Amino acid sequence: MRRSRTPAPLLRCISEMGAEPAQALYVGDSSIDYLTAQNAAVQFRLFSNGYLNAPLPDLAEADRFADWTAHGIQIGVTI
């Protein structure tokens, strides 16, 4: 099965949240996520400790991260 790169679901989600694509940031962990963001004209950041299934040579190093806590995000913490 081929995974979809269509931007429609992402664009709908952004719209449902009352935002525009230019205001959104898509954080993903695969080439499919990256291509979906590109097709939607949405900024993208790669979580490099995820599923990445293909190299993304045209993605700047500044757009990659491996540690959620470096961005103030704590996984599994309930407030």
Backbone torsions as a table, in degrees:
resi	resn	phi	psi	omega
1	MET	NA	132.2	178.5
2	ARG	-89.8	131.7	179.2
3	ARG	-76.6	144.6	-177.5
4	SER	-81.1	144.8	174.6
5	ARG	-115.5	12.6	-177.7
6	THR	-65.9	137.8	-178.3
7	PRO	-82.5	-7.5	-172.6
8	ALA	-53.4	-50.4	-179.5
9	PRO	-62.7	-38.9	178.9
10	LEU	-65.9	-45.7	-180.0
11	LEU	-64.1	-36.6	177.4
12	ARG	-65.4	-43.9	178.5
13	CYS	-59.1	-45.9	179.4
14	ILE	-61.1	-45.0	179.7
15	SER	-62.9	-43.5	-179.9
16	GLU	-62.4	-25.6	178.1
17	MET	-87.3	0.8	177.1
18	GLY	78.3	24.8	-177.4
19	ALA	-118.3	172.8	175.6
20	GLU	-110.0	154.8	179.0
21	PRO	-52.9	-36.0	-179.1
22	ALA	-67.3	-17.4	179.9
23	GLN	-94.8	-5.3	-172.2
24	ALA	-99.1	157.5	172.9
25	LEU	-134.1	122.4	179.3
26	TYR	-101.4	118.7	175.4
27	VAL	-102.1	121.6	-178.4
28	GLY	-136.4	177.8	-178.0
29	ASP	-134.9	22.1	-180.0
30	SER	-148.7	166.7	177.1
31	SER	-66.2	-31.7	176.5
32	ILE	-62.6	-44.4	177.3
33	ASP	-59.6	-45.3	-179.3
34	TYR	-60.2	-48.6	-178.6
35	LEU	-67.3	-35.6	176.6
36	THR	-62.3	-45.7	178.2
37	ALA	-61.9	-43.8	178.1
38	GLN	-59.7	-45.4	-179.2
39	ASN	-65.1	-23.9	179.2
40	ALA	-95.5	-2.7	-176.1
41	ALA	58.5	44.2	-179.8
42	VAL	-115.0	139.8	176.1
43	GLN	-58.5	149.5	-176.5
44	PHE	-136.0	140.7	170.1
45	ARG	-127.9	138.9	-178.1
46	LEU	-100.2	123.3	169.4
47	PHE	-82.9	103.7	-169.5
48	SER	-77.2	-6.3	175.0
49	ASN	-98.3	20.5	-179.6
50	GLY	-100.4	-143.2	-170.3
51	TYR	-82.8	-7.2	-169.4
52	LEU	-21.4	116.2	-175.8
53	ASN	-109.7	3.8	177.0
54	ALA	-161.4	148.6	178.7
55	PRO	-65.6	149.4	177.1
56	LEU	-122.3	74.3	-173.0
57	PRO	-65.0	-24.6	-178.8
58	ASP	-90.8	7.0	177.4
59	LEU	-93.4	122.5	-177.7
60	ALA	-62.4	149.1	179.0
61	GLU	-58.0	-34.9	179.7
62	ALA	-65.8	-17.3	-179.7
63	ASP	-96.6	13.7	178.4
64	ARG	-121.0	143.8	173.5
65	PHE	-148.8	154.8	-176.4
66	ALA	-121.9	-5.7	-174.3
67	ASP	-133.9	109.9	180.0
68	TRP	-60.1	-37.7	-175.6
69	THR	-65.8	-24.4	176.5
70	ALA	-65.8	-16.2	179.3
71	HIS	-108.8	14.5	178.3
72	GLY	77.4	15.9	-179.1
73	ILE	-106.2	123.1	178.8
74	GLN	-109.4	120.3	-179.1
75	ILE	-82.6	133.9	176.0
76	GLY	79.5	14.4	179.3
77	VAL	-102.1	127.0	178.5
78	THR	-105.4	132.7	-179.8
79	ILE	-101.3	NA	NA
